[in-house]
């Protein structure tokens, strides 16, 4: 199987999972958030505006659709960063693109 076909299929599966499964994620806090709640320092840190805070995609009012959009955006962002890193490392090693 050619690398491009494999990457395309992998991206399609990742997008499908990111968009279709993310709306069913647990609403419970993750480990770090739970520890912060248990020890009373949840809001003590510096507040930075997250692009998609709590998976609530801006401009989408339906909660499940907003979570799916956040999953899709996150998947595409990670793919783009990984592809950029791969291209950069490949150029540095002298292999043709």
Long-range contacts (C-beta under 8 A, 24 or more apart in sequence): 11-79, 14-75, 14-79, 15-72, 15-75, 15-76, 17-71, 17-75, 18-71, 18-72, 18-74, 18-75, 19-68, 19-69, 19-71, 19-72, 19-75, 20-68, 21-71, 22-55, 22-67, 22-68, 22-70, 22-71, 23-63, 23-64, 23-65, 23-67, 23-68, 23-71, 25-55, 25-67
